[in-house]
Amino acid sequence: MVEGEKLNGMKQEAAYLLFLKAGRPLKIRVGSLGLLGLPSGYYVYAGSAGGPGGVKARVGRHFRLARLKAGKVRWHLDYLLTDPNVTAFESWKIENHGRIECVVSKEIEKVSDLTVPGFGSSDCRLGCRGHLHYFRHDPRMTVKRLLAKLGFRPSEV
């Protein structure tokens, strides 16, 4: 099923994970969060999309911003994506029939080295600390195992 289509009369929403790498420590101003100091390493951002085009369109926009390092800045993540030292290198979609972005983010927080407080979680419904998680090492295998334990099978976007 294509994202944004309706399932039994209801629009289907999906969560996604965006994998990023910061090649060096960052000092970045992020909207209402102010100036953040972030270590070099890997980051996993947990988001969701259900609007026109769904996850494919949202992730496509993220990769365009990351590649061009320019564009309209709307979300906390956009400030990070437009930084010249940040690369977006992979994204996964997690199909669901409800909002699971926060559930997934809270579980990733448990295995991450750091969660950036308030980042990407302004519309959070479960009181997440943040939706951007830092890892010293490539987190893909760790996150994939975690998702499997939760019963999710992500697919690349």
Z-matrix of the N, CA and C atoms (Angstrom, degrees):
N
C 1 1.442
C 2 1.523 1 108.68
N 3 1.304 2 117.22 1 137.83
C 4 1.454 3 122.61 2 179.76
C 5 1.519 4 108.77 3 -80.36
N 6 1.332 5 116.60 4 137.97
C 7 1.458 6 120.53 5 178.73
C 8 1.514 7 109.86 6 -56.37
N 9 1.301 8 116.81 7 144.71
C 10 1.454 9 120.85 8 178.86
C 11 1.520 10 111.72 9 91.19
N 12 1.333 11 117.89 10 -15.96
C 13 1.455 12 119.78 11 175.70
C 14 1.514 13 108.42 12 -71.72
N 15 1.316 14 115.26 13 167.41
C 16 1.460 15 118.83 14 -179.81
C 17 1.508 16 109.97 15 -100.33
N 18 1.307 17 115.51 16 142.88
C 19 1.452 18 122.89 17 178.25
C 20 1.519 19 106.52 18 -117.46
N 21 1.336 20 115.92 19 113.77
C 22 1.470 21 120.74 20 -176.72
C 23 1.531 22 111.28 21 51.12
N 24 1.331 23 115.84 22 43.75
C 25 1.458 24 120.70 23 177.07
C 26 1.515 25 115.22 24 81.23
N 27 1.333 26 117.87 25 -2.13
C 28 1.463 27 120.43 26 179.75
C 29 1.521 28 109.48 27 -116.03
N 30 1.322 29 115.56 28 138.42
C 31 1.455 30 119.23 29 178.47
C 32 1.520 31 109.30 30 -66.07
N 33 1.326 32 115.83 31 134.20
C 34 1.460 33 120.16 32 -179.74
C 35 1.524 34 109.52 33 -87.89
N 36 1.299 35 115.79 34 135.04
C 37 1.453 36 121.97 35 177.35
C 38 1.517 37 107.77 36 -115.43
N 39 1.310 38 116.19 37 149.26
C 40 1.461 39 120.02 38 177.49
C 41 1.520 40 109.02 39 -134.52
N 42 1.305 41 114.48 40 151.59
C 43 1.460 42 120.97 41 174.19
C 44 1.522 43 107.78 42 -91.54
N 45 1.316 44 115.90 43 160.03
C 46 1.459 45 120.00 44 175.29
C 47 1.519 46 108.91 45 -145.30
N 48 1.321 47 113.89 46 157.61
C 49 1.456 48 121.62 47 174.46
C 50 1.513 49 107.61 48 -120.97
N 51 1.312 50 116.54 49 134.44
C 52 1.455 51 122.37 50 177.25
C 53 1.523 52 107.29 51 -115.60
N 54 1.332 53 115.79 52 126.62
C 55 1.465 54 122.08 53 -178.59
C 56 1.521 55 108.77 54 -100.10
N 57 1.326 56 115.29 55 129.38
C 58 1.462 57 122.30 56 -175.80
C 59 1.517 58 110.09 57 -128.85
N 60 1.325 59 114.47 58 157.54
C 61 1.461 60 119.53 59 173.69
C 62 1.520 61 108.38 60 -133.76
N 63 1.336 62 115.23 61 129.97
C 64 1.461 63 121.82 62 174.02
C 65 1.519 64 106.43 63 -102.10
N 66 1.329 65 116.48 64 115.92
C 67 1.453 66 121.72 65 -176.25
C 68 1.515 67 114.32 66 -71.57
N 69 1.321 68 116.72 67 -16.54
C 70 1.464 69 121.49 68 177.49
C 71 1.523 70 108.84 69 -154.11
N 72 1.328 71 118.39 70 166.11
C 73 1.470 72 119.69 71 178.38
C 74 1.532 73 110.65 72 -58.20
N 75 1.325 74 116.11 73 145.35
C 76 1.461 75 121.46 74 -175.53
C 77 1.523 76 111.50 75 -115.94
N 78 1.307 77 115.76 76 144.41
C 79 1.468 78 124.06 77 165.88
C 80 1.522 79 103.29 78 -122.13
N 81 1.322 80 116.18 79 109.62
C 82 1.455 81 119.52 80 -172.06
C 83 1.529 82 110.50 81 -138.23
N 84 1.322 83 115.22 82 135.36
C 85 1.466 84 120.63 83 177.54
C 86 1.524 85 107.42 84 -87.94
N 87 1.335 86 115.75 85 123.09
C 88 1.464 87 121.63 86 -175.97
C 89 1.523 88 109.44 87 -121.98
N 90 1.334 89 116.13 88 91.73
C 91 1.462 90 122.06 89 174.62
C 92 1.514 91 114.05 90 37.24
N 93 1.335 92 115.92 91 -127.26
C 94 1.466 93 122.51 92 -176.40
C 95 1.527 94 113.57 93 -68.26
N 96 1.329 95 117.70 94 -14.25
C 97 1.469 96 120.87 95 179.79
C 98 1.524 97 112.10 96 -80.25
N 99 1.336 98 116.55 97 -17.18
C 100 1.456 99 120.62 98 179.82
C 101 1.521 100 112.70 99 79.84
N 102 1.323 101 116.01 100 -154.75
C 103 1.460 102 122.10 101 -177.54
C 104 1.526 103 109.79 102 -80.96
N 105 1.329 104 115.53 103 124.16
C 106 1.463 105 121.42 104 179.46
C 107 1.516 106 110.26 105 -114.06
N 108 1.309 107 116.33 106 139.80
C 109 1.458 108 122.30 107 170.42
C 110 1.519 109 107.05 108 -104.17
N 111 1.321 110 116.67 109 119.03
C 112 1.465 111 121.29 110 -177.44
C 113 1.526 112 109.86 111 -122.28
N 114 1.332 113 117.84 112 135.76
C 115 1.463 114 120.28 113 -179.77
C 116 1.524 115 112.43 114 -72.82
N 117 1.324 116 116.11 115 157.80
C 118 1.467 117 119.78 116 173.68
C 119 1.523 118 107.70 117 -69.67
N 120 1.312 119 115.82 118 153.30
C 121 1.459 120 120.81 119 -179.36
C 122 1.508 121 110.78 120 139.05
N 123 1.314 122 115.98 121 -153.90
C 124 1.463 123 122.60 122 -174.63
C 125 1.525 124 111.00 123 -105.84
N 126 1.323 125 114.59 124 148.62
C 127 1.458 126 121.16 125 178.20
C 128 1.525 127 109.32 126 -133.94
N 129 1.323 128 115.37 127 145.93
C 130 1.462 129 121.63 128 173.16
C 131 1.521 130 106.44 129 -123.28
N 132 1.327 131 115.29 130 124.58
C 133 1.455 132 121.38 131 177.40
C 134 1.522 133 108.52 132 -106.27
N 135 1.323 134 117.73 133 129.38
C 136 1.467 135 122.80 134 177.33
C 137 1.523 136 108.60 135 -102.93
N 138 1.340 137 115.77 136 121.36
C 139 1.459 138 120.86 137 -179.63
C 140 1.513 139 111.16 138 -136.29
N 141 1.326 140 115.63 139 -178.78
C 142 1.461 141 120.62 140 175.53
C 143 1.517 142 108.53 141 -145.78
N 144 1.314 143 115.38 142 158.93
C 145 1.461 144 120.99 143 178.86
C 146 1.516 145 108.71 144 -151.60
N 147 1.300 146 115.64 145 138.00
C 148 1.452 147 120.42 146 177.56
C 149 1.516 148 111.15 147 -146.27
N 150 1.310 149 116.76 148 3.07
C 151 1.462 150 121.13 149 -179.03
C 152 1.518 151 111.22 150 -80.27
N 153 1.328 152 116.50 151 -166.60
C 154 1.468 153 120.61 152 -179.81
C 155 1.529 154 110.88 153 -55.86
N 156 1.309 155 116.37 154 126.03
C 157 1.460 156 121.52 155 179.93
C 158 1.510 157 113.73 156 86.24
N 159 1.335 158 117.63 157 -17.26
C 160 1.457 159 122.37 158 175.36
C 161 1.517 160 114.60 159 57.85
N 162 1.319 161 115.03 160 -147.10
C 163 1.464 162 122.17 161 -175.59
C 164 1.524 163 111.58 162 -61.34
N 165 1.316 164 116.83 163 -41.29
C 166 1.471 165 119.63 164 -177.62
C 167 1.533 166 110.54 165 -58.49
N 168 1.322 167 117.26 166 -45.46
C 169 1.464 168 120.81 167 179.68
C 170 1.527 169 111.10 168 -67.47
N 171 1.333 170 116.89 169 -43.02
C 172 1.470 171 120.46 170 -178.15
C 173 1.523 172 110.73 171 -63.40
N 174 1.324 173 116.52 172 -47.95
C 175 1.464 174 120.66 173 -179.07
C 176 1.529 175 110.18 174 -66.86
N 177 1.332 176 116.91 175 -37.56
C 178 1.464 177 120.24 176 175.88
C 179 1.519 178 111.36 177 -58.27
N 180 1.323 179 116.21 178 -42.25
C 181 1.463 180 120.95 179 177.18
C 182 1.529 181 110.55 180 -62.41
N 183 1.331 182 116.71 181 -44.09
C 184 1.467 183 120.03 182 178.97
C 185 1.532 184 111.07 183 -59.12
N 186 1.331 185 116.99 184 -45.82
C 187 1.465 186 119.98 185 -178.89
C 188 1.527 187 111.53 186 -66.95
N 189 1.335 188 118.27 187 -35.54
C 190 1.469 189 120.47 188 176.16
C 191 1.526 190 110.58 189 -62.91
N 192 1.327 191 116.69 190 -46.84
C 193 1.473 192 119.76 191 177.70
C 194 1.526 193 111.00 192 -59.13
N 195 1.315 194 116.41 193 -43.25
C 196 1.469 195 120.76 194 -178.92
C 197 1.526 196 111.24 195 -64.82
N 198 1.320 197 116.67 196 -37.22
C 199 1.458 198 120.88 197 -178.59
C 200 1.534 199 111.42 198 -75.90
N 201 1.341 200 116.61 199 -46.61
C 202 1.465 201 121.13 200 -175.48
C 203 1.532 202 113.45 201 -81.94
N 204 1.337 203 116.31 202 -22.62
C 205 1.470 204 122.40 203 -176.44
C 206 1.525 205 111.09 204 57.82
N 207 1.328 206 115.64 205 30.13
C 208 1.461 207 122.10 206 178.91
C 209 1.520 208 108.60 207 -157.04
N 210 1.316 209 115.98 208 155.91
C 211 1.455 210 121.85 209 178.56
C 212 1.512 211 110.04 210 141.37
N 213 1.321 212 115.48 211 176.36
C 214 1.470 213 120.97 212 -179.48
C 215 1.529 214 110.16 213 -69.98
N 216 1.313 215 115.39 214 126.21
C 217 1.461 216 121.57 215 -179.85
C 218 1.529 217 107.91 216 -92.87
N 219 1.353 218 116.40 217 114.39
C 220 1.469 219 122.12 218 -177.69
C 221 1.519 220 112.81 219 -112.92
N 222 1.308 221 116.09 220 -41.06
C 223 1.459 222 121.65 221 -172.21
C 224 1.525 223 109.91 222 -118.32
N 225 1.327 224 116.04 223 162.93
C 226 1.467 225 120.56 224 177.43
C 227 1.521 226 111.06 225 -50.52
N 228 1.321 227 116.33 226 -43.41
C 229 1.462 228 121.20 227 -177.53
C 230 1.526 229 112.31 228 -57.89
N 231 1.331 230 117.45 229 -34.28
C 232 1.467 231 121.05 230 -178.11
C 233 1.526 232 112.17 231 -60.31
N 234 1.314 233 117.44 232 -35.19
C 235 1.466 234 120.64 233 178.26
C 236 1.527 235 110.36 234 -62.72
N 237 1.304 236 116.02 235 -38.30
C 238 1.464 237 121.47 236 179.47
C 239 1.529 238 110.76 237 -71.93
N 240 1.329 239 116.22 238 -44.33
C 241 1.467 240 120.68 239 -177.04
C 242 1.521 241 113.29 240 -64.12
N 243 1.321 242 117.73 241 -28.95
C 244 1.465 243 119.93 242 -179.09
C 245 1.529 244 112.97 243 -87.19
N 246 1.328 245 117.44 244 -1.70
C 247 1.466 246 120.43 245 176.43
C 248 1.532 247 109.03 246 -73.94
N 249 1.342 248 118.48 247 132.97
C 250 1.466 249 121.16 248 -176.97
C 251 1.531 250 114.69 249 -64.01
N 252 1.323 251 117.87 250 -16.37
C 253 1.465 252 120.71 251 -178.65
C 254 1.529 253 113.66 252 -97.00
N 255 1.333 254 116.50 253 6.88
C 256 1.466 255 121.24 254 -178.21
C 257 1.523 256 110.24 255 -113.55
N 258 1.325 257 115.08 256 132.90
C 259 1.466 258 122.32 257 177.35
C 260 1.521 259 109.12 258 -121.09
N 261 1.331 260 116.34 259 131.48
C 262 1.470 261 121.20 260 170.97
C 263 1.522 262 105.52 261 -93.15
N 264 1.336 263 117.98 262 124.52
C 265 1.462 264 118.46 263 -173.57
C 266 1.523 265 115.22 264 -122.35
N 267 1.323 266 119.19 265 -11.04
C 268 1.465 267 119.55 266 178.56
C 269 1.522 268 109.20 267 -164.66
N 270 1.338 269 116.01 268 153.48
C 271 1.466 270 120.53 269 175.67
C 272 1.521 271 109.66 270 -144.78
N 273 1.333 272 115.06 271 146.27
C 274 1.469 273 122.02 272 179.78
C 275 1.515 274 109.20 273 -126.54
N 276 1.312 275 115.35 274 141.77
C 277 1.460 276 121.94 275 174.93
C 278 1.520 277 108.69 276 -103.72
N 279 1.325 278 115.89 277 139.89
C 280 1.463 279 121.63 278 177.79
C 281 1.523 280 107.10 279 -121.76
N 282 1.339 281 116.45 280 105.68
C 283 1.467 282 121.81 281 -179.44
C 284 1.515 283 110.05 282 -66.82
N 285 1.312 284 115.51 283 143.40
C 286 1.454 285 120.39 284 177.29
C 287 1.520 286 109.91 285 -162.70
N 288 1.302 287 115.87 286 172.60
C 289 1.463 288 121.17 287 178.47
C 290 1.521 289 110.77 288 -118.12
N 291 1.293 290 116.07 289 30.74
C 292 1.460 291 122.87 290 178.98
C 293 1.511 292 108.45 291 -176.00
N 294 1.303 293 117.52 292 177.20
C 295 1.468 294 120.81 293 -179.00
C 296 1.519 295 110.19 294 -79.61
N 297 1.310 296 115.99 295 110.54
C 298 1.464 297 120.32 296 178.78
C 299 1.523 298 112.05 297 -115.64
N 300 1.310 299 116.42 298 -0.16
C 301 1.467 300 121.35 299 -179.19
C 302 1.530 301 111.08 300 -50.33
N 303 1.317 302 117.44 301 -44.64
C 304 1.471 303 121.08 302 -178.35
C 305 1.524 304 111.93 303 -70.69
N 306 1.315 305 117.31 304 -38.49
C 307 1.466 306 121.17 305 177.89
C 308 1.523 307 109.31 306 -60.49
N 309 1.335 308 116.08 307 -47.83
C 310 1.463 309 121.53 308 -179.73
C 311 1.529 310 110.13 309 -64.44
N 312 1.324 311 117.10 310 -44.16
C 313 1.464 312 120.62 311 -179.08
C 314 1.530 313 111.64 312 -61.31
N 315 1.325 314 116.89 313 -42.94
C 316 1.474 315 120.41 314 179.31
C 317 1.532 316 111.37 315 -62.74
N 318 1.327 317 117.14 316 -36.04
C 319 1.466 318 120.56 317 178.38
C 320 1.529 319 111.05 318 -71.81
N 321 1.329 320 117.25 319 -40.11
C 322 1.469 321 120.68 320 177.70
C 323 1.530 322 109.72 321 -63.64
N 324 1.321 323 116.60 322 -37.60
C 325 1.472 324 120.23 323 178.39
C 326 1.527 325 111.18 324 -55.21
N 327 1.320 326 117.36 325 -36.96
C 328 1.468 327 121.95 326 -178.05
C 329 1.528 328 113.14 327 -64.98
N 330 1.346 329 117.56 328 -26.91
C 331 1.466 330 120.45 329 -177.38
C 332 1.530 331 112.44 330 -107.55
N 333 1.337 332 117.16 331 -3.74
C 334 1.466 333 120.03 332 -178.78
C 335 1.525 334 110.61 333 -83.07
N 336 1.327 335 115.16 334 166.10
C 337 1.461 336 120.89 335 175.97
C 338 1.526 337 111.59 336 -83.42
N 339 1.338 338 116.35 337 -22.59
C 340 1.460 339 121.54 338 -177.48
C 341 1.523 340 108.73 339 -165.46
N 342 1.321 341 116.96 340 144.25
C 343 1.463 342 121.97 341 170.97
C 344 1.516 343 106.68 342 -116.42
N 345 1.332 344 116.94 343 133.50
C 346 1.462 345 121.39 344 -179.24
C 347 1.536 346 107.69 345 -80.90
N 348 1.334 347 118.13 346 111.58
C 349 1.466 348 121.70 347 -174.97
C 350 1.532 349 113.14 348 -58.73
N 351 1.332 350 115.73 349 128.78
C 352 1.458 351 122.00 350 175.71
C 353 1.509 352 116.09 351 79.46
N 354 1.326 353 117.55 352 -8.82
C 355 1.461 354 120.79 353 -174.26
C 356 1.530 355 110.31 354 -73.76
N 357 1.333 356 116.26 355 119.19
C 358 1.459 357 121.79 356 174.72
C 359 1.512 358 114.88 357 70.50
N 360 1.316 359 117.37 358 14.33
C 361 1.465 360 119.06 359 -174.99
C 362 1.528 361 112.98 360 -121.89
N 363 1.328 362 117.21 361 25.09
C 364 1.468 363 119.43 362 -177.91
C 365 1.530 364 112.34 363 -66.46
N 366 1.338 365 117.57 364 -25.08
C 367 1.471 366 120.31 365 178.14
C 368 1.530 367 111.69 366 -104.45
N 369 1.311 368 116.23 367 17.60
C 370 1.460 369 122.01 368 -176.41
C 371 1.524 370 111.37 369 -63.31
N 372 1.334 371 115.38 370 139.13
C 373 1.464 372 121.11 371 -178.68
C 374 1.525 373 113.26 372 -105.62
N 375 1.320 374 116.93 373 -9.66
C 376 1.464 375 120.00 374 -176.95
C 377 1.524 376 113.28 375 -115.68
N 378 1.318 377 116.61 376 13.09
C 379 1.457 378 119.63 377 178.72
C 380 1.518 379 114.00 378 70.50
N 381 1.323 380 116.61 379 36.51
C 382 1.468 381 120.39 380 178.86
C 383 1.524 382 110.17 381 -61.52
N 384 1.305 383 115.20 382 146.88
C 385 1.471 384 120.66 383 175.54
C 386 1.523 385 109.57 384 -68.19
N 387 1.327 386 117.04 385 -37.64
C 388 1.453 387 124.40 386 179.45
C 389 1.513 388 108.89 387 179.72
N 390 1.325 389 116.48 388 166.76
C 391 1.464 390 120.56 389 -179.72
C 392 1.525 391 112.76 390 -113.06
N 393 1.330 392 117.13 391 10.18
C 394 1.459 393 122.00 392 175.38
C 395 1.523 394 107.82 393 -116.35
N 396 1.336 395 114.92 394 122.35
C 397 1.464 396 121.08 395 -173.81
C 398 1.527 397 110.41 396 -121.06
N 399 1.311 398 115.39 397 134.13
C 400 1.466 399 122.81 398 -177.76
C 401 1.528 400 110.72 399 -99.20
N 402 1.339 401 114.92 400 140.84
C 403 1.469 402 122.92 401 174.65
C 404 1.523 403 108.12 402 -133.94
N 405 1.322 404 116.96 403 138.95
C 406 1.471 405 120.71 404 176.20
C 407 1.528 406 110.96 405 -69.03
N 408 1.339 407 115.66 406 -33.53
C 409 1.468 408 121.35 407 -176.71
C 410 1.524 409 109.94 408 -121.16
N 411 1.321 410 116.16 409 162.06
C 412 1.468 411 122.04 410 -179.85
C 413 1.535 412 109.85 411 -49.27
N 414 1.326 413 117.36 412 119.04
C 415 1.467 414 120.69 413 -172.94
C 416 1.525 415 115.69 414 -90.98
N 417 1.315 416 118.28 415 0.01
C 418 1.467 417 119.03 416 -169.68
C 419 1.519 418 114.23 417 -59.30
N 420 1.314 419 119.52 418 -44.09
C 421 1.472 420 120.24 419 -179.62
C 422 1.531 421 110.89 420 -67.28
N 423 1.309 422 116.66 421 -41.58
C 424 1.466 423 121.04 422 178.65
C 425 1.527 424 110.57 423 -60.44
N 426 1.323 425 116.17 424 -46.36
C 427 1.465 426 120.87 425 -178.44
C 428 1.527 427 110.72 426 -68.58
N 429 1.319 428 116.92 427 -38.76
C 430 1.472 429 119.74 428 178.91
C 431 1.533 430 110.71 429 -62.35
N 432 1.328 431 117.19 430 -43.53
C 433 1.475 432 120.78 431 177.49
C 434 1.530 433 110.88 432 -63.34
N 435 1.309 434 116.50 433 -41.43
C 436 1.459 435 121.37 434 178.67
C 437 1.532 436 110.80 435 -60.73
N 438 1.324 437 116.71 436 -46.87
C 439 1.466 438 120.56 437 179.84
C 440 1.522 439 111.38 438 -62.69
N 441 1.333 440 116.55 439 -38.32
C 442 1.468 441 120.31 440 177.94
C 443 1.530 442 110.40 441 -62.21
N 444 1.334 443 117.16 442 -41.62
C 445 1.473 444 120.80 443 177.72
C 446 1.525 445 111.45 444 -61.84
N 447 1.336 446 116.22 445 -31.39
C 448 1.464 447 121.34 446 179.38
C 449 1.528 448 112.07 447 -83.24
N 450 1.345 449 116.00 448 -5.70
C 451 1.461 450 120.23 449 179.32
C 452 1.518 451 114.53 450 88.48
N 453 1.339 452 117.78 451 15.44
C 454 1.461 453 121.58 452 179.76
C 455 1.519 454 110.57 453 -104.47
N 456 1.321 455 115.58 454 143.57
C 457 1.464 456 121.96 455 175.44
C 458 1.528 457 107.58 456 -121.07
N 459 1.309 458 117.13 457 97.38
C 460 1.464 459 119.15 458 -177.86
C 461 1.522 460 111.49 459 -72.03
N 462 1.325 461 115.16 460 154.16
C 463 1.462 462 120.73 461 174.09
C 464 1.522 463 107.60 462 -125.62
N 465 1.321 464 116.04 463 148.64
C 466 1.466 465 119.41 464 179.58
C 467 1.516 466 109.85 465 -69.42
N 468 1.331 467 114.93 466 143.61
C 469 1.465 468 120.78 467 176.80
C 470 1.507 469 107.27 468 -100.18
